[in-house]
Amino acid sequence: MSASRIPDIEAFEERAAIAEYDGGLNRKQAEDLAARAQGFVSADKYWEWLADYVVNRGLS
């Protein structure tokens, strides 16, 4: 994931919800799928990147 591009949280949540409810995936699988759609290897890495961004660069 490029550090210059902030992940789209709304798109992540929407994709994960659709994958979970319509696709039959469990929540972890659905979030991993949504994270990969934004260039991350997993949801854990997605949330890690966002947490680091908020703490170190701030969100206004």
Legacy VTK file of the C-alpha trace (Angstrom):
# vtk DataFile Version 3.0
C-alpha trace
ASCII
DATASET POLYDATA
POINTS 60 float
0.000 0.000 0.000
1.314 3.387 -0.911
1.890 5.560 2.149
0.582 8.563 0.230
-2.889 7.083 -0.166
-5.202 6.811 2.817
-7.376 3.671 2.751
-11.097 4.148 2.153
-12.710 3.020 5.399
-16.267 3.209 4.045
-15.377 1.039 1.051
-13.575 -1.414 3.347
-16.593 -1.759 5.660
-19.055 -2.067 2.777
-17.016 -4.695 0.944
-16.482 -6.694 4.154
-20.211 -6.600 4.988
-21.206 -7.746 1.512
-18.631 -10.544 1.527
-19.787 -11.673 4.956
-23.545 -11.563 4.474
-23.947 -12.198 0.749
-20.758 -14.170 0.186
-21.034 -16.408 3.226
-17.554 -15.620 4.547
-16.843 -15.270 8.243
-15.941 -11.760 9.445
-12.174 -12.369 9.410
-12.255 -13.713 5.856
-14.479 -10.857 4.720
-12.219 -8.210 6.245
-9.128 -9.842 4.737
-10.820 -9.742 1.322
-11.731 -6.067 1.762
-8.186 -5.241 2.865
-6.669 -7.021 -0.128
-8.938 -4.986 -2.415
-7.125 -1.892 -1.123
-3.645 -3.345 -1.497
-3.037 -4.807 1.967
-2.099 -8.422 2.633
-4.649 -8.777 5.441
-7.130 -6.894 7.597
-4.596 -6.929 10.424
-2.134 -4.998 8.242
-4.927 -2.648 7.133
-5.873 -1.760 10.727
-2.199 -1.550 11.717
-1.539 0.951 8.936
-4.579 3.052 9.904
-3.644 3.058 13.601
-0.108 4.155 12.756
-1.454 6.888 10.499
-3.784 8.258 13.157
-1.153 8.196 15.907
1.802 9.484 13.903
0.278 11.717 11.248
-3.120 12.571 12.651
-6.510 12.692 11.052
-8.233 16.038 10.955
LINES 1 61
60 0 1 2 3 4 5 6 7 8 9 10 11 12 13 14 15 16 17 18 19 20 21 22 23 24 25 26 27 28 29 30 31 32 33 34 35 36 37 38 39 40 41 42 43 44 45 46 47 48 49 50 51 52 53 54 55 56 57 58 59
